[in-house]
Amino acid sequence: AEDFTNVRLTRIDANIDFNWGGAAPDASLGTDRFSVRWVGQIEATVTGDVTFVLAADDGARLWVGDTSG
């Protein structure tokens, strides 16, 4: 089983819009077998519904508040 409890990198991302392809989020990480977690607030630039899109080859989970989707 994977153990994603050890934090190896912390940073602030002004925008969350990434396509790492075959690369890693940071040169200090391997190109495979990593997880990413963002914690904080999202500021919508318009009023109304907001759509979140996730794409991953090994799985993804989105939590907004106490709701997963």
NORBELFEN-V645665 format. One record per residue. N is the residue number from 1. PHI is phi as a letter, one per 30 degrees, with the letter a starting at -180 (999 if undefined). OMEGA is omega in whole degrees, 0 to 359 (none if undefined). Layout:
N:PHI:OMEGA, N:PHI:OMEGA
This chain:
1:999:179, 2:d:178, 3:b:183, 4:c:184, 5:d:183, 6:c:179, 7:d:180, 8:c:183, 9:a:174, 10:b:178, 11:a:176, 12:c:177, 13:c:180, 14:d:178, 15:b:176, 16:c:181, 17:a:187, 18:b:168, 19:b:184, 20:d:180, 21:h:178, 22:c:182, 23:c:177, 24:c:178, 25:d:181, 26:a:181, 27:d:180, 28:d:181, 29:c:174, 30:d:183, 31:d:180, 32:b:175, 33:i:174, 34:b:174, 35:b:180, 36:b:178, 37:b:173, 38:c:179, 39:b:179, 40:l:183, 41:b:175, 42:c:177, 43:c:178, 44:d:181, 45:d:178, 46:b:175, 47:d:179, 48:j:181, 49:d:177, 50:b:180, 51:c:174, 52:c:180, 53:b:176, 54:b:174, 55:b:181, 56:a:178, 57:c:180, 58:b:177, 59:j:179, 60:a:177, 61:b:179, 62:c:174, 63:c:174, 64:b:188, 65:i:179, 66:c:185, 67:c:175, 68:c:179, 69:b:none
